[in-house]
Amino acid sequence: MSNPVRYSPRPVELPLEHWLLEGTPAPNCDVCAARRALLDQALKAGAWKAACETAQGIRNHDRGHSEAAVSGPGPKWVSLAADDA
């Protein structure tokens, strides 16, 4: 017969992948610079979730810069409000 474990095993600590904290701000972009400052603060404080989310925001915002440079101006937004009809 087997002996069941009668206690909780120690939690498994997974390593934090380095690329999750990477984010290169686009040059001359105030939004990217502000997000980089937030990323630096989060890393200094050890707030890993905030750091990962901020780095993701920098990476995604940088994609918007490259797409705008390739495709030109962004789409024209149309208001869907009922009073505009």
DSSP file (Angstrom, degrees, kcal/mol; ACC not computed):
  #  RESIDUE AA STRUCTURE BP1 BP2  ACC     N-H-->O    O-->H-N    N-H-->O    O-->H-N    TCO  KAPPA ALPHA  PHI   PSI    X-CA   Y-CA   Z-CA
    1    1 A M              0   0    0      0, 0.0     2,-0.2     0, 0.0     0, 0.0   0.000 360.0 360.0 360.0 147.5    0.0    0.0    0.0
    2    2 A S        -     0   0    0      1,-0.0     0, 0.0     0, 0.0     0, 0.0  -0.475 360.0-126.2 -85.4 156.6    1.2    3.5   -0.7
    3    3 A N        -     0   0    0     -2,-0.2     2,-0.1     3,-0.0    -1,-0.0  -0.894  26.6-140.5-101.3 110.9    1.9    6.2    1.9
    4    4 A P        -     0   0    0      0, 0.0     2,-0.4     0, 0.0     0, 0.0  -0.366  22.2-108.2 -70.2 149.9   -0.1    9.3    1.1
    5    5 A V        -     0   0    0      1,-0.1     0, 0.0    -2,-0.1     0, 0.0  -0.660  28.7-168.1 -77.9 127.0    1.6   12.7    1.7
    6    6 A R        +     0   0    0     -2,-0.4     2,-0.3     2,-0.1    -1,-0.1   0.171  64.3  54.3-105.0  17.4    0.0   14.3    4.7
    7    7 A Y  S    S-     0   0    0      0, 0.0    -2,-0.0     0, 0.0     0, 0.0  -0.962  90.5 -95.5-143.8 160.7    1.5   17.8    4.2
    8    8 A S        -     0   0    0     -2,-0.3    -2,-0.1     1,-0.1     2,-0.0  -0.608  41.3-124.5 -77.8 133.7    1.7   20.4    1.5
    9    9 A P        -     0   0    0      0, 0.0     3,-0.1     0, 0.0    -1,-0.1  -0.340  38.6 -85.1 -71.3 161.2    4.8   20.2   -0.6
   10   10 A R        -     0   0    0      1,-0.1     2,-0.0    -2,-0.0     0, 0.0  -0.368  54.1-100.2 -63.3 144.4    6.9   23.3   -1.0
   11   11 A P        -     0   0    0      0, 0.0     2,-0.5     0, 0.0    -1,-0.1  -0.342  33.3-117.6 -66.8 148.8    5.8   25.6   -3.8
   12   12 A V        -     0   0    0     -3,-0.1     2,-0.7    -2,-0.0     0, 0.0  -0.761  22.2-148.5 -87.7 127.4    7.6   25.5   -7.0
   13   13 A E        -     0   0    0     -2,-0.5    -1,-0.0     0, 0.0     0, 0.0  -0.875  10.5-154.1 -99.8 115.9    9.3   28.8   -7.9
   14   14 A L        -     0   0    0     -2,-0.7     2,-0.1     1,-0.1    -2,-0.0  -0.671  23.0-110.1 -87.7 142.3    9.4   29.3  -11.7
   15   15 A P        -     0   0    0      0, 0.0     2,-0.6     0, 0.0    -1,-0.1  -0.416  28.2-117.4 -70.9 146.5   12.2   31.5  -13.0
   16   16 A L        -     0   0    0     -2,-0.1     2,-0.3     1,-0.0     5,-0.0  -0.741  29.5-125.5 -83.3 122.9   11.2   34.9  -14.4
   17   17 A E    >   -     0   0    0     -2,-0.6     3,-1.4     1,-0.1     4,-0.3  -0.537  11.8-136.7 -74.3 132.6   12.1   35.0  -18.1
   18   18 A H  G >  S+     0   0    0     -2,-0.3     3,-1.8     1,-0.3     4,-0.2   0.818  97.5  64.3 -60.6 -35.9   14.3   38.0  -18.9
   19   19 A W  G >  S+     0   0    0      1,-0.3     3,-1.4     2,-0.2    -1,-0.3   0.746  88.7  70.1 -65.3 -21.5   12.5   39.0  -22.1
   20   20 A L  G <  S+     0   0    0     -3,-1.4    -1,-0.3     1,-0.3    35,-0.2   0.744 101.3  46.3 -65.8 -21.2    9.4   39.8  -20.1
   21   21 A L  G <  S+     0   0    0     -3,-1.8     2,-0.3    -4,-0.3    -1,-0.3   0.312  92.1 104.2-102.6   7.3   11.2   42.8  -18.6
   22   22 A E    <   +     0   0    0     -3,-1.4    37,-0.2    -4,-0.2     2,-0.2  -0.706  32.8 148.2 -93.7 141.4   12.6   44.1  -21.9
   23   23 A G        -     0   0    0     -2,-0.3    33,-0.1    35,-0.1    16,-0.0  -0.688  27.8-156.6-169.6 114.1   11.1   47.1  -23.7
   24   24 A T        -     0   0    0     -2,-0.2    -2,-0.0    31,-0.1    38,-0.0  -0.857  22.7-133.9 -98.8 116.0   13.0   49.6  -25.8
   25   25 A P        -     0   0    0      0, 0.0     3,-0.1     0, 0.0    34,-0.1  -0.349  23.0-109.1 -68.4 147.3   11.3   52.9  -26.0
   26   26 A A    >   -     0   0    0     32,-0.1     3,-1.1     1,-0.1     7,-0.1  -0.502  43.4 -98.4 -71.5 142.9   10.9   54.6  -29.4
   27   27 A P  T 3  S+     0   0    0      0, 0.0    -1,-0.1     0, 0.0     3,-0.1  -0.332 101.9   9.9 -64.6 143.9   13.1   57.6  -29.8
   28   28 A N  T 3  S+     0   0    0      1,-0.2     2,-0.5    -3,-0.1    -2,-0.0   0.750  92.9 129.5  61.3  28.9   11.5   61.0  -29.3
   29   29 A C    <>  -     0   0    0     -3,-1.1     4,-2.1     1,-0.1    -1,-0.2  -0.960  44.4-163.0-115.9 118.3    8.2   59.6  -27.9
   30   30 A D  H  > S+     0   0    0     -2,-0.5     4,-2.4     2,-0.2     5,-0.2   0.861  91.8  54.0 -66.3 -35.9    7.0   61.0  -24.6
   31   31 A V  H  > S+     0   0    0      2,-0.2     4,-2.4     1,-0.2    -1,-0.2   0.936 110.1  46.2 -64.6 -46.1    4.7   58.0  -23.9
   32   32 A C  H  > S+     0   0    0      1,-0.2     4,-2.2     2,-0.2    -2,-0.2   0.898 112.7  50.7 -62.7 -40.8    7.5   55.5  -24.4
   33   33 A A  H  X S+     0   0    0     -4,-2.1     4,-1.9     2,-0.2    -1,-0.2   0.900 110.6  48.6 -65.3 -40.8    9.8   57.6  -22.1
   34   34 A A  H  X S+     0   0    0     -4,-2.4     4,-2.0     1,-0.2    -2,-0.2   0.908 111.8  49.1 -65.8 -41.4    7.2   57.8  -19.4
   35   35 A R  H  X S+     0   0    0     -4,-2.4     4,-2.4     1,-0.2    -2,-0.2   0.871 108.6  53.7 -65.9 -35.8    6.6   54.1  -19.5
   36   36 A R  H  X S+     0   0    0     -4,-2.2     4,-2.4     2,-0.2    -1,-0.2   0.893 107.2  51.3 -65.1 -38.6   10.3   53.4  -19.3
   37   37 A A  H  X S+     0   0    0     -4,-1.9     4,-2.1     2,-0.2    -2,-0.2   0.902 110.7  48.6 -63.9 -40.5   10.5   55.6  -16.2
   38   38 A L  H  X S+     0   0    0     -4,-2.0     4,-2.6     2,-0.2    -2,-0.2   0.891 110.0  52.3 -64.4 -39.2    7.6   53.5  -14.7
   39   39 A L  H  X S+     0   0    0     -4,-2.4     4,-2.5     2,-0.2    -2,-0.2   0.924 108.9  49.5 -62.4 -44.6    9.4   50.3  -15.7
   40   40 A D  H  X S+     0   0    0     -4,-2.4     4,-2.2     1,-0.2    -1,-0.2   0.901 111.9  48.8 -61.6 -41.2   12.6   51.5  -13.9
   41   41 A Q  H  X S+     0   0    0     -4,-2.1     4,-2.1     2,-0.2    -2,-0.2   0.915 111.5  49.2 -64.6 -43.1   10.6   52.3  -10.8
   42   42 A A  H  X>S+     0   0    0     -4,-2.6     5,-2.3     1,-0.2     4,-1.0   0.902 111.8  48.6 -64.3 -41.1    8.9   48.9  -10.8
   43   43 A L  H  <5S+     0   0    0     -4,-2.5     3,-0.4     1,-0.2    -1,-0.2   0.907 111.2  50.2 -64.7 -41.0   12.2   47.1  -11.2
   44   44 A K  H  <5S+     0   0    0     -4,-2.2    -1,-0.2     1,-0.2    -2,-0.2   0.870 113.6  45.7 -64.7 -36.5   13.7   49.1   -8.4
   45   45 A A  H  <5S-     0   0    0     -4,-2.1    -1,-0.2    -5,-0.1    -2,-0.2   0.603 111.1-120.7 -81.9 -12.2   10.8   48.3   -6.1
   46   46 A G  T  <5 +     0   0    0     -4,-1.0     2,-1.5    -3,-0.4    -3,-0.2   0.721  60.5 150.0  77.5  21.0   10.8   44.6   -7.1
   47   47 A A     >< +     0   0    0     -5,-2.3     4,-2.3    -6,-0.2    -1,-0.2  -0.677  18.1 176.0 -87.3  86.6    7.2   44.9   -8.3
   48   48 A W  H  > S+     0   0    0     -2,-1.5     4,-2.6     1,-0.2     5,-0.2   0.860  72.5  51.9 -67.4 -38.6    7.5   42.2  -11.0
   49   49 A K  H  > S+     0   0    0      2,-0.2     4,-2.4     1,-0.2    -1,-0.2   0.942 113.1  45.0 -64.0 -46.0    3.9   42.1  -12.2
   50   50 A A  H  > S+     0   0    0      1,-0.2     4,-2.4     2,-0.2    -2,-0.2   0.889 113.2  51.7 -63.8 -38.8    3.9   45.9  -12.7
   51   51 A A  H  X S+     0   0    0     -4,-2.3     4,-2.5     2,-0.2    -2,-0.2   0.924 110.7  47.2 -64.4 -44.4    7.3   45.7  -14.4
   52   52 A C  H  X S+     0   0    0     -4,-2.6     4,-2.1     1,-0.2    -2,-0.2   0.913 113.8  47.7 -64.3 -42.4    6.2   42.9  -16.8
   53   53 A E  H  X S+     0   0    0     -4,-2.4     4,-2.0     2,-0.2    -1,-0.2   0.894 113.2  48.0 -66.3 -39.5    3.0   44.8  -17.7
   54   54 A T  H  X S+     0   0    0     -4,-2.4     4,-2.1     2,-0.2    -2,-0.2   0.907 111.0  50.1 -68.5 -41.5    4.9   48.1  -18.3
   55   55 A A  H  X S+     0   0    0     -4,-2.5     4,-2.5     1,-0.2    -1,-0.2   0.888 109.7  51.9 -63.3 -38.1    7.5   46.4  -20.4
   56   56 A Q  H  X S+     0   0    0     -4,-2.1     4,-2.7     1,-0.2     5,-0.2   0.904 107.7  52.4 -63.7 -40.3    4.7   44.8  -22.5
   57   57 A G  H  X S+     0   0    0     -4,-2.0     4,-2.4     2,-0.2    -2,-0.2   0.889 109.5  48.9 -62.4 -39.1    3.1   48.2  -22.9
   58   58 A I  H  X S+     0   0    0     -4,-2.1     4,-2.2     2,-0.2    -2,-0.2   0.934 112.3  48.1 -65.2 -45.3    6.4   49.6  -24.2
   59   59 A R  H  X S+     0   0    0     -4,-2.5     4,-1.3   -37,-0.2    -2,-0.2   0.925 115.4  44.0 -62.0 -44.1    6.8   46.7  -26.6
   60   60 A N  H  X S+     0   0    0     -4,-2.7     4,-1.2     1,-0.2    -1,-0.2   0.877 113.0  50.8 -70.2 -37.3    3.3   47.0  -27.9
   61   61 A H  H  X S+     0   0    0     -4,-2.4     4,-1.3    -5,-0.2    -1,-0.2   0.867 105.9  56.8 -67.9 -35.6    3.4   50.9  -28.2
   62   62 A D  H  X S+     0   0    0     -4,-2.2     4,-1.9     1,-0.2    -1,-0.2   0.860 101.2  57.1 -63.8 -35.2    6.7   50.6  -30.1
   63   63 A R  H  X S+     0   0    0     -4,-1.3     4,-2.4     1,-0.2    -1,-0.2   0.876 101.9  56.3 -62.6 -36.3    4.9   48.4  -32.7
   64   64 A G  H  X S+     0   0    0     -4,-1.2     4,-2.0     1,-0.2    -1,-0.2   0.854 104.8  52.7 -63.6 -34.3    2.4   51.2  -33.2
   65   65 A H  H  X S+     0   0    0     -4,-1.3     4,-1.9     2,-0.2    -2,-0.2   0.936 111.0  45.2 -65.4 -46.0    5.3   53.5  -34.1
   66   66 A S  H  X S+     0   0    0     -4,-1.9     4,-1.4     1,-0.2    -2,-0.2   0.868 113.4  49.7 -69.4 -35.3    6.7   51.2  -36.7
   67   67 A E  H  X S+     0   0    0     -4,-2.4     4,-3.0     2,-0.2     5,-0.3   0.897 110.6  50.2 -69.1 -39.3    3.3   50.5  -38.3
   68   68 A A  H  X S+     0   0    0     -4,-2.0     4,-1.5     1,-0.2    -2,-0.2   0.871 109.5  51.8 -65.7 -35.6    2.5   54.2  -38.4
   69   69 A A  H  < S+     0   0    0     -4,-1.9    -1,-0.2     2,-0.2    -2,-0.2   0.842 117.0  39.0 -69.1 -32.1    5.8   54.9  -40.1
   70   70 A V  H  < S+     0   0    0     -4,-1.4    -2,-0.2    -5,-0.1    -1,-0.2   0.900 125.4  33.0 -84.0 -43.2    5.1   52.2  -42.7
   71   71 A S  H  < S-     0   0    0     -4,-3.0    -3,-0.2     1,-0.3    -2,-0.2   0.529 100.4-132.1 -97.2  -5.6    1.5   52.7  -43.4
   72   72 A G     <  +     0   0    0     -4,-1.5    -1,-0.3    -5,-0.3    -2,-0.1  -0.582  63.5   7.3  89.2-155.5    1.2   56.5  -42.9
   73   73 A P  S    S-     0   0    0      0, 0.0     3,-0.1     0, 0.0    -4,-0.0  -0.211  83.4-105.2 -65.3 154.8   -1.5   58.2  -40.8
   74   74 A G        -     0   0    0      1,-0.2     3,-0.0     3,-0.0     2,-0.0   0.005  49.6 -67.7 -70.6-179.9   -3.8   56.0  -38.8
   75   75 A P        -     0   0    0      0, 0.0     2,-0.5     0, 0.0    -1,-0.2  -0.302  47.8-110.8 -70.3 153.7   -7.5   55.3  -39.5
   76   76 A K        -     0   0    0     -3,-0.1     2,-0.3     1,-0.0     0, 0.0  -0.755  35.5-133.8 -82.3 126.6  -10.1   57.9  -39.4
   77   77 A W        -     0   0    0     -2,-0.5     2,-0.5    -3,-0.0    -1,-0.0  -0.641  13.3-151.4 -87.5 139.5  -12.4   57.2  -36.4
   78   78 A V        -     0   0    0     -2,-0.3     2,-0.3     2,-0.0    -1,-0.0  -0.929  15.7-126.7-111.9 130.2  -16.1   57.3  -36.9
   79   79 A S        -     0   0    0     -2,-0.5     5,-0.0     1,-0.1     0, 0.0  -0.574  15.8-167.6 -75.4 134.9  -18.4   58.2  -34.0
   80   80 A L        +     0   0    0     -2,-0.3    -1,-0.1     3,-0.0     2,-0.1   0.205  41.7 132.8-104.9  13.4  -21.2   55.7  -33.4
   81   81 A A    >   -     0   0    0      1,-0.1     3,-1.1     2,-0.1     4,-0.3  -0.382  60.3-131.8 -67.8 143.9  -23.1   58.0  -31.0
   82   82 A A  G >  S+     0   0    0      1,-0.2     3,-1.2     2,-0.2    -1,-0.1   0.811 102.9  61.0 -67.1 -31.6  -26.9   58.2  -31.7
   83   83 A D  G 3  S+     0   0    0      1,-0.2    -1,-0.2     2,-0.1    -2,-0.1   0.589  92.8  66.3 -76.2  -6.7  -27.0   62.0  -31.6
   84   84 A D  G <         0   0    0     -3,-1.1    -1,-0.2     1,-0.2    -2,-0.2   0.624 360.0 360.0 -83.1 -13.4  -24.5   62.3  -34.5
   85   85 A A    <         0   0    0     -3,-1.2    -1,-0.2    -4,-0.3    -2,-0.1   0.479 360.0 360.0 -72.1 360.0  -27.0   60.8  -36.9
